[in-house]
C-alpha cells in the first residue's frame, strides 16, 4: 500500500486535492453561516420529521438521505431545537463538498486553478445551488453523488485505476437512494469510458464488481417497507412497496401532448395560438416549458433576477458570458471532453425538461431539478475564465463570483429566518384544545408535522391533509368530530372548499373554525381574546420573507382586519 501511495498516479491527497478541500471547506462555511436555523417551506418539514424519527415520506422515498439526516440529528442529544439546524447542516456540508469536487473535476478536464476556482465559486453562489444548500432537501446530497461519479470516472480515465469503477457503481446506487436525478449522469459516464478505454484497459470482471456494488448501493431502500410495517405516525406508503417506488399515486406526464392537464388548456392563450394540434403543442413547449420553465431559470442563476433588495447590474451577466465563451472554446480544446460536459448539460436540462412536461402553471419554482445543467455550465464558466485574456482579466475573474455573492446574499441568508416556524406554530395555536385541523397543501401541513413530531408542540391537535387522507375519509372525520371536538380548516382548504360550508366558517387566527350555525360564525368576541392570547411572533424587522410567507401573512391580515 505504501509503495502504491508513493506512485504518482496513486496519490489520494495531492496538491490538487488540498486545493479542492480548501474550496469545498470555504463553500461549506458559507452555507453553514447562511442556512436556515429551523424549518423551511415545502418538503423540508416532512423531511426533518421523517428523517429524525425514521418515518416514511412521500414516494418514491429518499432512504439514504433520511438515514444520514438521522445520524446528523443524533448530535442534538435530545434537544429538539437543534434537530432542524442539524438536518439543514447535512445539505450545507453535502453542497460544500460538491463545490470542492467540481473544482477537482475541472482540474481533471485540464482547467487551470484560476479558471476552476472561478467556475466553482460561480456554481456555489448561484441562486439554485445556494437555495438548496441551506435547507433540508435532497438535491444538495443528490448532486454530491452526481459530482462524485463524474470525478471518479475522470480519475479512472487518467490513472487507469480499476478500483474506481466499482466505487462509481456504489456511488450511483447510493445516489438513486437519494434522488432519481442521479441517473442522469449515466450518458456522461459512458462517454468518459469510451474516451478512456484505450488508455485505461479494464478486465471484464471489474464491471461485474461495479454492477454488484451498484446493487449494494440500493440496499438503503430496505428501510422503507420495514418502517412502513411499523406504522409510524407519518407513513405515506399507501399500497404495495412496488406502487410506492413507481409513484403510482401521482399523475404520469406523457411526452405528448404537451398540454395535457386542465390548467394547461385554461392558460394556453398566454403561450400559444391553440389548445390542440402538433404546431400548437410545439409552440407551447418552446415558449412555456423550454423558455419559461428552463431558460428563465438559467438566467436567474447566471444573468440576474430582480428582487426587493437590489437591482440587476451589468456585471451580473459576467458568469453567463464566461459560460458562453467557455462553451465556444471547449470543443477546440478537447472534442471528447466537450461532449461529456454537453451530455451533463443536456440530460440535466433540455432532455429532462422534455421528459417532465411541466403543467401550466407549477405551484412553485422548479429550478432545483435542473441543477445538473448548472453544474455543466459552471465547468464552461471555468473554461471561459481560462480563455479570457488582456489587462482586464483579473478584474473580470474576480467580478464574476463577487457580483453573484452580492446579488444573492440577501435572498439566501436565512440565519435569522423565523417566519416559517412562526406561521406554522400560529396555525396550531389558532386551534382550541384537542382540535381537528384539516389542511390541503404542503405548506400548511409539513411545517406543522415538524412542530408536532420534532418539537412536540400542540400534539393535542390532529392534522389531516385532505390530499393524503382522501375526500371521503376527511368528510367522515369532520362529521364524527362535530359536537365532540373543534374542527378547523387551513386557508388553503377554505380557498378550495369554502362553498361546501356556507355561513359556517369563522376566522380564528390563521385558521377557520367550522361552527354549527351562521349566527355563531359572526360572534367575534371570543375571537378577539383567542387571537390576542395565542398568536406569537419572532420575526425580526430586517428578516427576509419568502413569497410563501408573505402570502400567508397577507391572508391573515385580510382575514382579521374586520376584528382588530
C-alpha positions as CSV (number, residue, x, y, z in Angstrom):
1,X,0.0,0.0,0.0
2,X,2.8,2.4,0.9
3,X,4.5,1.7,-2.4
4,X,1.3,2.3,-4.3
5,X,0.7,5.6,-2.5
6,X,4.1,6.8,-3.4
7,X,3.4,6.3,-7.1
8,X,2.4,9.5,-8.9
9,X,-0.9,8.1,-10.2
10,X,-1.9,6.7,-6.9
11,X,-1.8,9.8,-4.8
12,X,-5.0,10.1,-2.9
13,X,-4.3,13.6,-1.5
14,X,-2.0,15.7,-3.6
15,X,-1.7,19.4,-4.3
16,X,-5.0,19.4,-6.3
17,X,-6.7,17.5,-3.5
18,X,-5.7,20.1,-0.9
19,X,-6.9,22.9,-3.2
20,X,-10.3,21.1,-3.7
21,X,-10.6,20.5,0.0
22,X,-10.0,24.2,0.7
23,X,-12.6,25.3,-1.9
24,X,-15.1,22.8,-0.5
25,X,-14.4,24.0,3.0
26,X,-15.0,27.6,2.1
27,X,-18.3,26.8,0.4
28,X,-19.4,24.7,3.4
29,X,-18.6,27.6,5.8
30,X,-20.7,29.9,3.6
31,X,-23.6,27.6,3.6
32,X,-23.5,26.9,7.4
33,X,-23.4,30.6,8.1
34,X,-26.4,31.3,5.9
35,X,-28.5,28.2,6.4
36,X,-32.0,28.2,7.9
37,X,-32.0,27.6,11.7
38,X,-35.4,26.0,11.7
39,X,-38.0,24.5,9.3
40,X,-38.4,25.8,5.7
41,X,-41.3,25.7,3.3
42,X,-42.4,22.8,1.0
43,X,-41.0,19.3,1.7
44,X,-38.5,20.4,4.4
45,X,-40.7,19.9,7.4
46,X,-41.7,16.5,6.2
47,X,-38.0,15.5,5.6
48,X,-36.9,16.7,9.0
49,X,-39.7,14.8,10.8
50,X,-39.3,11.6,8.8
51,X,-35.5,11.7,8.9
52,X,-35.3,12.4,12.6
53,X,-37.7,9.6,13.6
54,X,-37.2,7.3,10.6
55,X,-40.7,7.6,9.3
56,X,-42.0,7.1,5.7
57,X,-42.2,10.2,3.5
58,X,-43.7,10.7,0.1
59,X,-42.9,8.4,-2.9
60,X,-40.5,7.2,-4.1
61,X,-38.7,7.9,-0.9
62,X,-35.1,9.1,-0.1
63,X,-33.9,6.4,2.3
64,X,-30.2,7.3,2.2
65,X,-30.9,10.9,2.8
66,X,-33.2,10.0,5.7
67,X,-30.5,7.8,7.3
68,X,-27.9,10.5,7.0
69,X,-30.4,13.0,8.4
70,X,-31.0,10.7,11.3
71,X,-27.2,10.5,12.0
72,X,-26.9,14.3,11.9
73,X,-29.8,14.8,14.2
74,X,-28.5,12.4,16.8
75,X,-26.0,15.1,17.5
76,X,-28.8,17.1,19.1
77,X,-28.5,14.8,22.1
78,X,-32.3,15.1,22.8
79,X,-32.6,18.9,22.3
80,X,-35.5,19.2,19.8
81,X,-34.5,22.8,18.9
82,X,-31.2,21.5,17.4
83,X,-32.8,18.9,15.2
84,X,-33.8,21.3,12.3
85,X,-30.4,23.1,12.1
86,X,-28.5,19.8,12.2
87,X,-30.7,18.4,9.5
88,X,-30.1,21.6,7.4
89,X,-26.4,21.2,8.0
90,X,-26.4,18.0,6.1
91,X,-27.4,19.9,2.9
92,X,-24.8,22.6,3.7
93,X,-22.0,20.0,4.1
94,X,-23.1,18.0,1.0
95,X,-23.3,21.1,-1.1
96,X,-19.9,22.3,0.1
97,X,-18.2,19.0,-0.7
98,X,-19.9,19.1,-4.2
99,X,-18.2,22.5,-4.8
100,X,-14.8,21.0,-3.9
101,X,-15.4,18.0,-6.2
102,X,-16.4,20.4,-9.0
103,X,-13.1,22.2,-8.6
104,X,-11.3,18.8,-8.9
105,X,-13.4,17.8,-11.9
106,X,-12.4,20.9,-13.8
107,X,-8.7,20.2,-13.0
108,X,-9.2,16.7,-14.4
109,X,-10.5,18.5,-17.5
110,X,-7.3,20.4,-17.7
111,X,-8.7,23.8,-16.5
112,X,-6.2,26.0,-14.7
113,X,-6.6,26.5,-11.0
114,X,-7.8,30.1,-11.6
115,X,-10.4,29.0,-14.0
116,X,-11.5,26.1,-11.8
117,X,-11.8,28.5,-8.8
118,X,-13.9,30.9,-10.7
119,X,-16.2,28.2,-12.1
120,X,-16.6,26.5,-8.6
121,X,-17.3,29.9,-7.0
122,X,-19.9,30.8,-9.5
123,X,-21.6,27.5,-9.0
124,X,-21.5,27.8,-5.3
125,X,-23.0,31.3,-5.3
126,X,-25.7,30.8,-7.9
127,X,-29.3,31.1,-6.9
128,X,-30.5,27.5,-7.2
129,X,-27.5,25.8,-5.6
130,X,-27.4,28.2,-2.7
131,X,-31.1,27.8,-2.1
132,X,-30.9,24.0,-1.8
133,X,-27.8,24.2,0.3
134,X,-29.4,25.9,3.3
135,X,-32.5,23.8,3.9
136,X,-33.4,20.1,4.4
137,X,-33.9,19.0,0.8
138,X,-32.4,16.1,-1.1
139,X,-30.9,18.0,-4.1
140,X,-27.6,19.0,-2.4
141,X,-26.9,15.4,-1.5
142,X,-28.0,14.1,-4.9
143,X,-25.7,16.5,-6.6
144,X,-22.8,15.3,-4.4
145,X,-23.3,11.8,-5.8
146,X,-23.6,13.1,-9.4
147,X,-20.4,15.1,-9.0
148,X,-18.6,12.2,-7.3
149,X,-19.5,9.8,-10.2
150,X,-18.2,12.1,-12.9
151,X,-15.0,12.9,-11.0
152,X,-14.2,9.3,-10.2
153,X,-14.7,8.3,-13.8
154,X,-12.4,11.1,-15.0
155,X,-9.8,9.9,-12.5
156,X,-10.2,6.3,-13.8
157,X,-9.6,7.7,-17.4
158,X,-6.4,9.4,-16.3
159,X,-4.9,6.8,-13.9
160,X,-6.3,3.5,-15.2
161,X,-7.1,2.6,-11.6
162,X,-9.7,-0.2,-11.9
163,X,-10.9,0.3,-8.3
164,X,-12.7,3.5,-9.4
165,X,-15.3,1.6,-11.4
166,X,-16.8,-0.4,-8.5
167,X,-16.7,2.8,-6.5
168,X,-18.6,4.6,-9.3
169,X,-21.2,1.8,-9.2
170,X,-21.6,2.2,-5.5
171,X,-22.0,5.9,-5.7
172,X,-24.6,5.5,-8.4
173,X,-26.6,3.1,-6.4
174,X,-26.4,5.3,-3.3
175,X,-27.4,8.3,-5.4
176,X,-30.6,6.5,-6.5
177,X,-31.4,6.1,-2.8
178,X,-31.3,9.9,-2.6
179,X,-33.0,11.0,-5.8
180,X,-33.5,9.5,-9.2
181,X,-31.9,12.6,-10.9
182,X,-28.5,10.9,-10.2
183,X,-29.3,8.5,-13.1
184,X,-29.0,11.5,-15.5
185,X,-25.1,11.2,-15.3
186,X,-25.1,7.8,-17.0
187,X,-24.6,9.1,-20.6
188,X,-21.7,11.3,-19.5
189,X,-20.1,8.3,-17.6
190,X,-20.5,6.2,-20.8
191,X,-18.7,8.9,-22.8
192,X,-15.9,9.1,-20.3
193,X,-15.5,5.3,-20.6
194,X,-15.4,5.4,-24.3
195,X,-12.9,8.3,-24.3
196,X,-10.5,6.4,-22.0
197,X,-10.9,2.7,-22.8
198,X,-7.7,2.7,-24.9
199,X,-5.6,4.4,-22.2
200,X,-7.2,2.5,-19.2
201,X,-7.8,-1.1,-20.2
202,X,-10.2,-2.8,-17.8
203,X,-10.7,-6.5,-17.3
204,X,-14.3,-7.8,-17.6
205,X,-14.7,-8.9,-14.0
206,X,-14.3,-5.3,-12.9
207,X,-17.6,-4.5,-14.5
208,X,-19.2,-7.4,-12.6
209,X,-17.9,-5.9,-9.4
210,X,-19.2,-2.5,-10.4
211,X,-22.7,-3.9,-11.0
212,X,-22.6,-5.8,-7.7
213,X,-21.6,-2.6,-5.8
214,X,-24.4,-0.7,-7.6
215,X,-27.0,-3.1,-6.1
216,X,-25.2,-2.9,-2.8
217,X,-25.8,0.9,-3.0
218,X,-29.6,0.3,-3.4
219,X,-29.9,-1.6,-0.1
220,X,-30.9,1.5,2.0
221,X,-34.3,1.1,0.3
222,X,-35.0,-1.8,2.6
223,X,-35.7,0.7,5.3
224,X,-38.9,1.9,3.6
225,X,-41.0,-1.3,3.9
226,X,-39.5,-2.1,7.3
227,X,-40.5,1.2,8.8
228,X,-43.9,1.2,6.9
229,X,-44.7,-2.1,8.6
230,X,-44.1,-0.4,12.0
231,X,-46.9,2.1,11.1
232,X,-45.2,5.3,12.3
233,X,-47.3,8.5,12.6
234,X,-46.1,9.7,9.2
235,X,-46.5,6.8,6.8
236,X,-47.0,7.7,3.1
237,X,-46.5,4.3,1.7
238,X,-50.1,3.6,0.7
239,X,-50.5,0.2,-1.0
240,X,-47.6,-2.0,-2.1
241,X,-43.9,-1.2,-2.0
242,X,-43.8,-1.6,-5.8
243,X,-46.5,1.1,-6.3
244,X,-44.6,3.3,-3.8
245,X,-41.4,3.1,-5.9
246,X,-43.4,3.7,-9.1
247,X,-45.0,6.8,-7.7
248,X,-48.4,5.5,-8.8
249,X,-50.3,8.0,-6.6
250,X,-49.0,10.8,-8.9
251,X,-50.3,11.6,-12.4
252,X,-47.9,10.4,-15.2
253,X,-47.0,13.1,-17.7
254,X,-46.9,11.9,-21.3
255,X,-44.3,13.1,-23.8
256,X,-47.2,14.2,-26.0
257,X,-49.5,16.1,-25.9
258,X,-47.6,18.9,-24.1
259,X,-50.9,20.4,-23.0
260,X,-52.5,17.5,-21.2
261,X,-53.8,18.9,-17.9
262,X,-56.9,21.0,-17.4
263,X,-54.9,24.0,-16.3
264,X,-52.8,23.8,-19.4
265,X,-55.9,24.4,-21.5
266,X,-57.1,27.2,-19.2
267,X,-53.9,29.3,-19.9
268,X,-53.0,28.2,-23.4
269,X,-53.7,31.7,-24.8
270,X,-50.8,33.1,-22.9
271,X,-48.3,30.8,-24.6
272,X,-49.6,29.6,-27.9
273,X,-52.3,30.1,-30.6
274,X,-54.5,27.0,-29.9
275,X,-55.1,24.3,-27.4
276,X,-54.6,21.3,-29.7
277,X,-52.6,20.2,-32.7
278,X,-48.9,19.4,-33.2
279,X,-47.9,23.0,-34.1
280,X,-49.7,24.5,-31.0
281,X,-48.1,21.9,-28.7
282,X,-44.7,22.7,-30.2
283,X,-45.2,26.4,-29.6
284,X,-46.4,25.8,-26.1
285,X,-43.3,23.7,-25.4
286,X,-40.9,26.3,-26.8
287,X,-42.5,29.3,-25.2
288,X,-43.6,28.0,-21.8
289,X,-41.9,24.7,-21.0
290,X,-38.5,25.3,-22.5
291,X,-38.4,29.1,-22.3
292,X,-40.3,30.0,-19.1
293,X,-39.6,26.7,-17.1
294,X,-36.0,26.3,-18.1
295,X,-34.4,29.2,-19.9
296,X,-35.7,31.6,-17.2
297,X,-34.0,29.5,-14.5
298,X,-30.7,29.7,-16.4
299,X,-31.0,33.5,-16.5
300,X,-31.9,33.5,-12.8
301,X,-28.7,31.9,-11.9
302,X,-26.1,33.4,-14.3
303,X,-27.6,36.6,-15.7
304,X,-29.7,38.0,-12.8
305,X,-33.1,38.3,-11.3
306,X,-34.8,41.3,-9.7
307,X,-36.0,41.2,-6.1
308,X,-37.0,43.6,-3.4
309,X,-33.5,44.4,-2.2
310,X,-31.4,45.1,-5.2
311,X,-31.5,46.0,-8.9
312,X,-29.8,44.0,-11.7
313,X,-26.4,45.4,-12.6
314,X,-24.5,44.9,-15.9
315,X,-21.7,43.0,-14.2
316,X,-24.1,40.3,-13.0
317,X,-24.2,38.9,-16.6
318,X,-20.5,38.1,-16.5
319,X,-21.0,34.4,-15.4
320,X,-23.3,33.8,-18.4
321,X,-20.8,35.5,-20.8
322,X,-17.9,33.3,-19.4
323,X,-20.1,30.2,-19.9
324,X,-20.8,31.1,-23.5
325,X,-17.2,31.8,-24.2
326,X,-16.2,28.5,-22.5
327,X,-18.8,26.6,-24.5
328,X,-17.4,28.0,-27.7
329,X,-13.7,27.3,-26.8
330,X,-14.2,23.9,-25.1
331,X,-14.7,21.9,-28.4
332,X,-11.4,23.3,-29.7
333,X,-9.6,22.1,-26.5
334,X,-11.0,18.5,-26.5
335,X,-13.8,17.1,-28.5
336,X,-14.4,14.2,-26.1
337,X,-14.4,16.4,-23.0
338,X,-16.8,18.9,-24.8
339,X,-19.4,16.1,-25.4
340,X,-19.0,14.8,-21.9
341,X,-19.9,18.2,-20.4
342,X,-22.6,18.6,-23.1
343,X,-24.2,15.3,-22.0
344,X,-24.4,16.6,-18.5
345,X,-25.9,19.8,-19.7
346,X,-28.5,18.2,-22.0
347,X,-29.5,15.4,-19.7
348,X,-29.8,17.8,-16.7
349,X,-31.6,20.5,-18.7
350,X,-33.3,20.2,-22.1
351,X,-33.9,16.4,-22.1
352,X,-35.1,16.5,-18.5
353,X,-37.4,19.4,-19.4
354,X,-38.8,17.4,-22.3
355,X,-39.4,14.4,-20.0
356,X,-41.0,16.4,-17.2
357,X,-43.7,18.0,-19.4
358,X,-44.4,20.8,-16.9
359,X,-48.0,21.7,-16.4
360,X,-49.1,25.4,-16.6
361,X,-48.6,26.7,-14.0
362,X,-46.5,25.0,-11.4
363,X,-47.3,25.8,-7.7
364,X,-43.6,26.7,-7.1
365,X,-40.4,27.3,-9.0
366,X,-38.8,24.0,-10.3
367,X,-35.3,25.3,-10.9
368,X,-33.8,22.8,-8.4
369,X,-34.5,19.9,-10.8
370,X,-32.1,21.4,-13.3
371,X,-29.1,21.8,-11.0
372,X,-27.1,19.2,-13.0
373,X,-27.2,21.5,-16.1
374,X,-26.0,24.4,-13.9
375,X,-23.1,22.2,-12.9
376,X,-22.1,21.7,-16.5
377,X,-22.4,25.5,-17.1
378,X,-20.1,26.0,-14.2
379,X,-17.5,23.9,-16.0
380,X,-17.8,26.1,-19.0
381,X,-17.5,29.2,-16.8
382,X,-14.2,27.8,-15.6
383,X,-13.0,27.2,-19.2
384,X,-14.2,30.6,-20.2
385,X,-12.3,32.1,-17.4
386,X,-9.2,30.3,-18.6
387,X,-9.6,31.8,-22.1
388,X,-10.0,35.4,-21.0
389,X,-7.0,37.5,-21.9
390,X,-5.9,41.1,-21.7
391,X,-5.3,43.5,-18.9
392,X,-8.9,43.3,-17.6
393,X,-8.6,39.5,-17.0
394,X,-8.1,39.7,-13.2
395,X,-10.9,42.2,-12.8
396,X,-13.3,40.1,-14.8
397,X,-12.5,36.9,-13.0
398,X,-12.9,38.5,-9.5
399,X,-16.1,40.4,-10.5
400,X,-17.9,37.3,-11.8
401,X,-18.3,35.5,-8.5
402,X,-18.4,38.7,-6.4
403,X,-21.5,40.0,-8.2
404,X,-23.2,36.7,-7.6
405,X,-22.3,36.9,-3.9
406,X,-23.6,40.5,-3.6
407,X,-26.7,39.8,-5.6
408,X,-27.8,36.6,-3.9
409,X,-26.7,37.1,-0.2
410,X,-29.9,39.0,0.8
411,X,-32.2,36.2,-0.6
412,X,-30.2,33.3,0.8
413,X,-29.1,34.4,4.2
414,X,-31.7,32.6,6.3
415,X,-29.7,32.6,9.5
416,X,-32.3,34.9,11.1
417,X,-35.4,33.5,9.4
418,X,-38.3,32.8,11.7
419,X,-41.3,33.2,9.5
420,X,-41.9,29.6,8.6
421,X,-41.7,28.4,12.1
422,X,-43.9,31.2,13.5
423,X,-46.6,30.8,10.8
424,X,-46.7,27.1,11.3
425,X,-46.9,27.4,15.1
426,X,-49.6,30.1,14.8
427,X,-51.7,27.6,12.8
428,X,-51.6,25.2,15.7
429,X,-52.0,28.0,18.3
430,X,-55.2,29.2,16.4
431,X,-56.9,25.9,17.3
432,X,-58.6,25.1,20.6
433,X,-57.5,22.1,22.7
434,X,-57.9,18.7,21.1
435,X,-59.0,20.1,17.8
436,X,-59.0,18.6,14.3
437,X,-57.2,20.7,11.7
438,X,-57.9,19.9,8.0
439,X,-55.2,21.1,5.6
440,X,-54.7,20.9,1.8
441,X,-51.2,21.8,0.6
442,X,-47.6,21.1,1.6
443,X,-47.0,24.5,3.2
444,X,-49.9,24.3,5.6
445,X,-49.1,20.7,6.5
446,X,-45.4,19.8,6.6
447,X,-44.2,22.5,8.9
448,X,-46.9,21.5,11.3
449,X,-45.8,17.9,11.2
450,X,-42.3,19.1,12.1
451,X,-43.6,21.1,15.1
452,X,-45.6,18.2,16.4
453,X,-43.2,15.4,15.6
454,X,-39.9,17.0,16.5
455,X,-40.6,20.0,18.8
456,X,-43.7,18.3,20.3
457,X,-45.8,21.4,20.0
458,X,-49.6,21.2,20.3
459,X,-49.7,17.4,19.9
460,X,-53.3,17.5,21.0
461,X,-54.3,18.9,17.6
462,X,-54.8,16.2,14.9
463,X,-53.7,17.4,11.4
464,X,-55.3,15.7,8.4
465,X,-54.2,16.7,4.8
466,X,-57.2,16.1,2.5
467,X,-54.8,15.2,-0.4
468,X,-53.3,12.4,1.6
469,X,-56.4,11.3,3.7
470,X,-58.8,11.5,0.8
471,X,-62.0,13.5,0.4
472,X,-64.4,10.8,1.6
473,X,-62.5,9.9,4.7
474,X,-61.9,13.6,5.5
475,X,-65.6,14.2,5.4
476,X,-66.2,11.3,7.8
477,X,-63.6,12.8,10.2
478,X,-65.4,16.2,10.1
479,X,-68.8,14.6,10.6
480,X,-67.7,12.4,13.5
481,X,-65.9,15.4,15.2
482,X,-68.7,17.9,15.1
483,X,-70.2,18.3,18.5
484,X,-67.3,16.5,20.2
485,X,-64.2,18.2,19.0
486,X,-63.4,21.7,17.5
487,X,-62.9,21.4,13.7
488,X,-60.6,23.9,11.9
489,X,-59.7,24.4,8.3
490,X,-56.5,26.0,6.8
491,X,-56.7,28.9,4.5
492,X,-55.7,26.7,1.5
493,X,-58.5,24.3,2.3
494,X,-61.0,27.2,2.7
495,X,-59.9,28.7,-0.7
496,X,-60.8,25.5,-2.4
497,X,-63.8,24.1,-0.4
498,X,-65.5,27.1,1.3
499,X,-68.6,26.7,-0.8
500,X,-69.3,23.3,0.9
501,X,-69.8,25.1,4.3
502,X,-71.8,28.3,3.5
503,X,-72.1,30.6,6.5
504,X,-70.4,28.2,8.9
505,X,-66.8,29.4,8.8
506,X,-65.3,31.8,11.3
507,X,-61.7,33.1,11.0
508,X,-59.7,32.4,14.2
509,X,-56.1,33.4,13.9
510,X,-54.6,31.6,10.9
511,X,-57.4,29.0,10.6
512,X,-61.1,28.9,10.0
513,X,-63.4,27.2,12.6
514,X,-66.3,25.2,11.4
515,X,-69.3,26.2,13.6
516,X,-72.8,24.8,13.9
517,X,-74.8,27.9,12.7
518,X,-74.2,31.0,10.6
519,X,-75.0,33.1,13.7
520,X,-72.2,31.6,15.7
521,X,-69.8,32.3,12.8
522,X,-70.5,36.0,13.3
523,X,-69.7,36.0,17.0
524,X,-66.3,37.8,17.2
525,X,-65.9,38.5,20.9
526,X,-64.2,35.1,21.8
527,X,-62.2,35.6,18.6
528,X,-60.5,38.8,19.8
529,X,-59.4,37.1,23.0
530,X,-58.3,33.9,21.2
531,X,-56.0,35.8,18.8
532,X,-54.6,38.1,21.4
533,X,-53.6,35.2,23.7
534,X,-52.4,32.7,21.2
535,X,-50.6,34.4,18.2
536,X,-46.8,34.9,18.7
537,X,-44.1,36.3,16.5
538,X,-40.3,36.2,16.5
539,X,-39.9,37.8,13.0
540,X,-37.2,40.5,13.0
541,X,-37.7,43.8,11.2
542,X,-34.9,43.1,8.7
543,X,-35.7,39.5,8.1
544,X,-36.1,38.3,4.5
545,X,-39.6,36.9,4.0
546,X,-40.0,34.3,1.2
547,X,-43.0,34.7,-1.1
548,X,-45.0,31.9,0.6
549,X,-44.5,33.7,4.0
550,X,-45.8,37.0,2.5
551,X,-48.8,35.2,1.1
552,X,-49.7,33.7,4.5
553,X,-49.2,37.0,6.3
554,X,-51.3,38.8,3.7
555,X,-54.2,36.4,4.1
556,X,-54.0,36.6,7.8
557,X,-54.1,40.4,7.8
558,X,-57.0,40.4,5.4
559,X,-59.0,37.8,7.3
560,X,-58.5,39.5,10.7
561,X,-58.8,43.2,9.5
562,X,-62.5,43.3,10.5
563,X,-62.0,42.3,14.1
564,X,-58.9,44.3,15.1
